[in-house]
């Protein structure tokens, strides 16, 4: 290791661990990654968190409308979804 290299404590700890040969290869890496991704998604969904990809122009329009209504735009999105599922918007009317 370069003695002139300045590492954060966490980085030093990782490097020391690696140099002590404490690291092991993960068997079936892709399967393990998929499994942990599923765990992450389930944990977020359990907390009511979801990711939705929207076009930038829709996000801008939502922000503008939310500002006009005096609320944060994520709250407006949640309200719109709730209204739709309650049958008060769109096809469910």
C-alpha positions in Angstrom: 0.0 0.0 0.0 1.2 3.5 -0.8 2.1 5.2 2.5 1.2 8.6 1.0 -2.4 7.6 0.3 -4.8 9.1 2.7 -7.7 6.8 3.5 -10.9 7.3 5.5 -11.2 5.0 8.5 -13.8 2.8 6.7 -11.6 2.6 3.6 -8.5 1.6 5.7 -10.6 -1.0 7.5 -11.7 -2.5 4.2 -8.2 -2.5 2.8 -6.7 -4.1 5.9 -9.4 -6.8 5.8 -8.6 -7.5 2.1 -4.9 -7.6 2.8 -5.5 -10.1 5.6 -7.2 -12.3 2.9 -10.5 -12.2 4.7 -12.5 -11.8 1.5 -14.2 -14.7 -0.2 -15.8 -15.1 -3.7 -19.5 -15.3 -3.7 -20.8 -18.5 -5.4 -23.7 -17.9 -7.8 -23.1 -14.1 -7.7 -26.0 -13.2 -10.1 -28.5 -15.3 -8.1 -27.3 -13.7 -4.8 -27.6 -10.2 -6.3 -31.2 -11.0 -7.6 -32.1 -12.4 -4.2 -30.8 -9.3 -2.3 -32.5 -7.0 -4.8 -35.8 -8.8 -4.1 -35.2 -8.3 -0.3 -34.6 -4.6 -0.9 -37.7 -4.1 -3.0 -39.8 -6.0 -0.4 -38.4 -3.9 2.4 -39.2 -0.6 0.6 -42.7 -1.8 -0.4 -43.4 -2.8 3.2 -42.7 0.8 4.1 -44.9 2.1 1.3 -42.1 3.3 -0.8 -42.1 2.7 -4.6 -40.1 4.1 -7.5 -42.0 5.4 -10.5 -40.3 6.7 -13.6 -42.1 9.7 -15.2 -41.2 11.9 -18.1 -39.6 15.2 -17.1 -42.5 17.2 -18.4 -44.9 15.2 -16.2 -42.8 15.8 -13.2 -42.6 19.5 -13.9 -46.4 19.7 -14.4 -46.9 17.8 -11.1 -44.6 20.2 -9.3 -46.4 23.2 -10.7 -49.8 21.8 -9.8 -48.7 20.8 -6.3 -47.3 24.3 -5.8 -50.7 25.8 -6.8 -52.4 23.5 -4.4 -49.9 24.3 -1.6 -48.6 20.7 -1.1 -45.4 18.8 -1.9 -45.6 17.0 -5.3 -45.1 13.5 -3.8 -48.2 14.0 -1.7 -50.1 15.1 -4.8 -48.9 11.9 -6.6 -50.1 9.8 -3.6 -53.5 11.6 -3.6 -53.9 11.0 -7.4 -53.2 7.3 -7.0 -55.5 7.0 -4.0 -58.3 8.8 -5.9 -57.8 6.5 -8.9 -58.0 3.3 -6.8 -61.0 4.6 -5.0 -62.8 4.9 -8.3 -62.9 8.7 -8.4 -60.5 9.1 -11.4 -60.1 7.7 -14.8 -61.6 4.3 -15.9 -63.1 3.6 -12.6 -65.6 6.5 -12.7 
